[in-house]
Amino acid sequence: MATLIFGLPMAKTSKRNTVKKGGLQLMCSLAFLSLLALYACQKREETIELVWNNQRATGISIPKHLVKNFSSAAIDPSIKVVLGNNVDQAILGNFSADNSKLLFEPLIPLTPGLTYRILENNRSIGQLFVPFNKNEKAPEVLAIYPLLDTLPENLLKFYIQFSKPMRTGESLQFIHLLDKKGDTLRDVFLNLQPELWDTSGTVLTLWLDPGRIKRGLTLNRALGNPLKRNEMYQLVISPEWKDNTGLKLSQKCSKTFVAGKRDEQAPDIKQWQLQLPKAGTTASLRINTQESLDHYLLSESIGIVDQNNTLVKGKIRLDKKDQQVVFAPAKPWKAQRYQLQVDARLEDLAGNNLNRVFDRDITKAKSRTKNYYELAFEVTP
């Protein structure tokens, strides 16, 4: 006669069955995940992908099966990478190949926000979009020099300082000068190619057309001076301008100013006023130039030598008007005679330098040829 067992023994039996089922489910799950991972790896090997280095797209990986002439693809001119639909202009770079893929490395990183296509005999074999780095900050305009709100009517140039390197060769598409009515003035800026950028790619020198500033020249007679005295203007920088990574400016930037009287005098360092420090201190030498000068030239044009003609090391700081120069020495001053040496290329806002006036009749006015000018001062106890 069969005996039925209830209670604890049955509970143990049920638990053993549950464990067995759970183990089987776990094994199945692991197998599924392994197959999924293998499939994903195979899928990646079959698709065109970007190669990243320091958060920049520095290459394109092209799987072997997409290229017909793979054996010679690395040197085959029929293989090329183009920007969007511009099939006639190949992106400059180098191809290399291994057993499974073809690698394209552009001369400069690919630009975020743009789509690139891979062509073989002008047949598209794939394309990809370069995304933006989520942590990348949009560029900003940090300053527009001169900082003054009244500028001479024969102003020669602006400096525009950005937080990041910008795309070059297209500045005049995004920079405009407006009159008091808000109308855009035409043919105001000199269209230089290549543009004048500093070595960091963050400071642009923007020239007003000298042909319109110099009186008597054809452009000046036909169009007149770009700025008119007592008129108000606005220099506007469009937020559509992109940096080298493809990000647009964070916001529109503008500078409002009034055109003042014409500056027709060359700077004269004999008119400069010096506030002298005391010997044995590291107090700053303060220089008042009596007028606003070219921001970047001023910071680079001034040096100080001691009585042995040895350069005095230190740091230079400028005020917002580019008129006050503050020199802080690295070591205490000595009780002796010093020379302030100023490069003759130093200009005021109208382009007049220490040797000559910018707007002059070259048949009458003679310019000096000195390399630098000196102003002596003495530090006492």
C-alpha positions in Angstrom: 0.0 0.0 0.0 1.4 3.3 -1.1 2.2 5.8 1.6 1.6 9.5 1.0 4.1 11.9 2.6 3.1 15.4 3.3 4.8 18.4 4.9 8.5 18.9 5.1 9.7 16.1 2.8 7.5 17.4 0.0 8.8 21.0 0.5 12.4 19.8 0.1 11.5 18.0 -3.1 9.8 21.1 -4.5 12.8 23.2 -3.6 15.2 20.9 -5.5 13.1 21.1 -8.6 13.1 24.9 -8.4 16.9 25.1 -8.1 17.3 22.8 -11.1 15.0 24.9 -13.2 16.7 28.1 -12.0 20.1 26.7 -13.0 18.8 25.7 -16.4 17.4 29.2 -16.9 20.7 30.8 -15.9 22.6 28.6 -18.3 20.2 29.5 -21.1 20.5 33.2 -20.3 24.3 33.1 -20.4 24.2 31.3 -23.7 21.8 33.8 -25.1 24.0 36.7 -23.9 27.1 35.1 -25.4 25.3 34.7 -28.8 24.1 38.3 -28.6 27.6 39.6 -27.9 29.1 37.5 -30.7 26.4 38.8 -33.1 27.1 42.4 -32.0 30.8 42.0 -32.6 30.1 40.5 -36.0 27.7 43.4 -36.8 30.3 46.0 -35.8 32.9 44.3 -38.1 30.4 44.6 -41.0 29.7 48.3 -40.6 31.6 51.5 -41.3 32.7 53.1 -38.0 34.5 56.2 -36.8 37.8 55.9 -35.1 38.2 58.2 -32.0 41.3 59.6 -30.4 41.1 62.2 -27.5 37.4 62.8 -28.3 38.1 63.6 -31.9 37.1 61.6 -34.9 40.5 60.8 -36.4 39.6 58.0 -38.8 37.1 55.9 -40.6 37.2 52.1 -40.4 35.7 50.4 -43.6 35.1 46.6 -43.5 36.7 44.5 -46.1 33.5 43.1 -47.7 32.3 46.5 -48.7 35.3 47.2 -50.9 35.5 45.4 -54.3 39.2 45.9 -55.0 40.3 45.4 -51.4 43.8 44.1 -52.2 44.8 47.4 -53.8 42.4 49.7 -51.9 45.0 51.4 -49.9 46.7 52.8 -53.0 43.7 52.8 -55.3 42.6 56.4 -56.3 39.1 55.2 -57.0 38.5 55.0 -53.2 37.9 58.3 -51.6 36.1 60.0 -48.7 34.0 63.1 -49.5 31.9 65.6 -47.6 28.2 65.1 -48.1 27.3 65.2 -51.8 30.5 66.9 -52.9 31.8 63.9 -54.9 34.4 65.9 -56.8 36.4 67.1 -53.7 38.1 64.3 -51.8 39.0 64.7 -48.1 42.8 64.8 -47.8 44.2 61.8 -45.9 45.8 58.4 -46.0 44.4 54.9 -46.5 45.9 51.7 -44.9 44.6 48.1 -44.8 44.9 45.0 -42.7 43.2 41.6 -43.1 39.7 42.7 -42.2 39.3 46.4 -42.9 40.4 49.6 -44.7 41.4 52.5 -42.5 41.1 56.1 -43.6 43.0 58.8 -41.6 42.3 62.4 -42.6 45.0 65.0 -42.3 42.8 66.9 -39.8 40.1 65.4 -37.6 36.6 65.0 -39.1 34.2 67.8 -38.2 31.3 67.1 -35.9 27.9 67.9 -37.3 28.9 66.8 -40.8 28.2 63.7 -42.9 30.9 62.0 -44.8 30.5 59.5 -47.6 32.9 56.7 -48.8 33.0 56.3 -52.6 34.5 53.6 -54.8 34.5 54.6 -58.5 32.0 57.3 -57.4 29.7 54.6 -56.1 28.7 55.2 -52.5 29.6 52.2 -50.3 28.5 53.9 -47.1 28.3 57.1 -45.1 28.4 58.3 -41.5 27.6 61.3 -39.4 30.1 62.7 -36.9 28.3 63.5 -33.7 29.2 66.3 -31.3 31.0 65.7 -28.0 28.4 66.2 -25.4 31.0 67.7 -23.1 32.3 70.2 -25.7 31.6 73.8 -24.8 30.4 76.2 -27.5 32.9 79.0 -28.5 32.5 82.5 -27.1 33.7 86.0 -28.1 35.9 87.0 -25.2 36.7 90.5 -26.3 36.6 93.0 -29.2 39.6 95.4 -29.2 39.7 98.4 -28.9 37.5 98.3 -25.9 36.7 102.0 -26.1 33.3 103.2 -27.0 34.7 106.2 -29.0 37.1 105.4 -31.7 38.9 107.6 -34.3 37.1 107.9 -37.6 40.2 106.6 -39.3 40.3 103.5 -37.2 42.4 100.9 -39.0 41.6 97.5 -37.3 39.7 95.5 -34.7 40.9 92.4 -32.9 38.4 89.8 -32.0 39.3 87.2 -29.4 37.5 83.9 -29.1 37.6 81.2 -26.5 38.4 78.5 -29.1 39.9 78.3 -32.6 37.3 79.2 -35.2 36.8 78.2 -38.8 39.0 80.4 -41.0 38.5 81.9 -44.4 34.9 82.8 -43.8 35.0 85.6 -41.2 33.3 88.2 -43.5 30.2 86.0 -43.8 29.6 86.4 -40.1 31.0 89.8 -39.2 29.0 93.0 -40.2 29.2 96.7 -39.5 25.8 98.4 -39.1 25.1 102.1 -39.2 22.7 103.9 -36.7 19.7 102.8 -38.8 20.7 99.2 -38.5 21.7 98.9 -42.2 24.7 96.8 -43.1 27.5 98.8 -44.6 29.1 97.2 -47.7 32.8 97.0 -48.7 34.0 98.2 -45.3 36.5 95.4 -44.4 39.6 94.2 -46.2 39.0 90.7 -47.5 42.3 89.1 -46.8 43.0 85.5 -47.8 44.5 83.9 -45.8 42.9 85.8 -42.9 45.1 87.2 -40.1 44.9 84.8 -37.1 47.3 84.5 -34.3 49.2 81.2 -33.8 46.5 79.9 -31.4 43.8 80.4 -33.9 41.7 82.4 -31.4 42.5 86.1 -32.3 41.4 87.5 -35.6 42.8 90.8 -36.9 40.0 92.5 -38.9 41.2 95.4 -41.0 38.9 98.2 -42.2 39.9 98.7 -45.9 43.0 101.0 -46.0 42.1 102.0 -49.6 39.0 103.8 -48.2 40.9 105.3 -45.2 43.8 106.8 -47.1 42.7 110.0 -48.6 43.2 110.6 -52.3 43.1 106.9 -53.3 40.5 105.7 -55.8 38.4 103.8 -53.2 38.5 106.7 -50.9 37.3 109.1 -53.6 34.6 106.7 -54.8 33.2 105.4 -51.4 34.6 107.7 -48.8 36.0 106.8 -45.4 34.3 103.7 -43.8 33.4 105.7 -40.6 32.0 109.2 -40.4 32.7 111.4 -37.4 30.0 111.6 -34.7 28.1 108.7 -36.3 27.2 105.6 -34.2 28.0 102.1 -35.4 27.6 98.5 -34.3 30.0 95.7 -35.1 28.0 92.4 -35.0 29.3 88.9 -35.0 26.7 86.2 -36.0 26.1 83.3 -33.7 26.1 81.1 -36.8 29.9 81.1 -37.0 31.4 77.7 -36.1 34.6 76.7 -34.4 36.9 74.0 -35.6 34.8 71.3 -34.1 31.6 72.5 -35.8 30.0 74.1 -32.7 28.3 77.5 -33.2 29.0 80.5 -31.1 27.1 80.4 -27.8 25.4 83.7 -28.6 25.4 86.8 -30.9 28.0 89.4 -29.9 28.2 93.1 -30.8 30.1 96.2 -30.0 28.6 99.7 -30.2 30.8 102.7 -30.7 30.9 106.3 -31.9 33.4 107.6 -34.5 35.4 110.4 -33.0 37.9 112.9 -34.5 40.6 111.8 -36.9 44.0 110.8 -35.5 46.8 112.2 -37.7 49.7 112.2 -35.2 52.3 109.5 -34.7 52.8 108.4 -31.1 55.6 110.1 -29.3 57.2 108.4 -26.3 58.7 111.7 -25.1 55.1 112.6 -24.0 54.7 109.4 -21.9 54.5 109.8 -18.2 56.3 107.4 -15.8 55.4 106.6 -12.2 58.7 105.3 -10.9 59.2 102.6 -8.2 61.7 102.7 -5.4 65.0 100.7 -5.4 64.9 97.4 -3.4 61.2 96.9 -4.1 59.2 94.9 -6.7 56.7 97.8 -7.1 55.4 98.2 -10.6 56.6 100.8 -13.1 53.5 102.6 -14.4 53.5 104.1 -17.9 50.8 106.5 -19.1 51.1 106.7 -23.0 48.6 109.6 -23.1 46.5 107.9 -25.8 45.0 104.5 -26.5 47.4 102.3 -28.5 47.2 99.0 -30.4 46.3 96.4 -27.8 48.5 93.5 -29.0 51.4 95.6 -30.3 51.5 97.5 -27.0 51.9 94.3 -24.9 54.7 93.1 -27.2 56.6 96.3 -28.0 57.9 97.4 -24.6 61.1 96.2 -22.9 63.3 97.5 -20.1 67.1 97.2 -19.9 69.4 98.1 -17.0 72.6 100.1 -17.1 74.5 96.9 -18.4 72.0 96.6 -21.3 70.5 93.5 -19.7 66.9 92.8 -20.2 64.8 93.2 -17.0 62.4 90.3 -16.7 58.8 90.9 -15.6 55.2 90.9 -16.6 53.2 93.6 -18.4 49.5 94.4 -17.8 47.3 96.9 -19.7 44.3 98.8 -18.6 41.0 98.7 -20.5 41.9 101.8 -22.5 45.2 100.4 -23.6 46.8 103.6 -22.3 48.2 102.5 -19.0 51.0 100.0 -19.0 52.0 98.4 -15.7 55.3 96.5 -15.6 55.9 94.3 -12.6 59.6 93.2 -12.3 60.5 89.6 -11.4 63.2 90.9 -9.0 63.6 94.0 -6.9 64.7 97.2 -8.7 68.3 98.4 -8.2 69.3 102.0 -7.6 70.5 102.8 -11.2 69.6 104.1 -14.6 67.3 102.1 -16.8 66.1 102.5 -20.4 62.6 101.9 -21.6 62.9 100.5 -25.2 59.9 100.7 -27.5 59.6 98.9 -30.8 59.1 101.4 -33.6 56.3 99.2 -35.0 54.0 100.2 -32.1 50.8 101.8 -33.5 47.9 103.9 -32.3 44.4 103.0 -33.2 44.7 104.7 -36.6 47.8 102.7 -37.6 50.3 105.6 -37.0 53.5 104.1 -35.7 56.6 105.6 -34.0 58.3 106.1 -37.4 55.5 107.5 -39.6 51.8 108.6 -40.0 49.7 106.0 -41.8 47.7 108.3 -44.0 50.4 110.5 -45.5 51.6 111.8 -48.8 54.6 109.6 -49.5 55.9 112.0 -52.1 56.3 114.7 -49.4 56.3 113.2 -45.9 59.4 111.2 -45.0 59.3 108.4 -42.5 62.0 107.5 -40.0 63.7 104.2 -40.1 64.6 103.5 -36.5 64.0 100.0 -35.1 63.2 101.2 -31.6 63.0 104.3 -29.4 64.4 104.8 -25.9 63.2 106.7 -22.8 65.6 106.8 -19.8 64.5 106.8 -16.2 66.3 106.4 -12.9 65.3 104.3 -9.9 66.4 105.8 -6.5 66.4 104.5 -2.9 
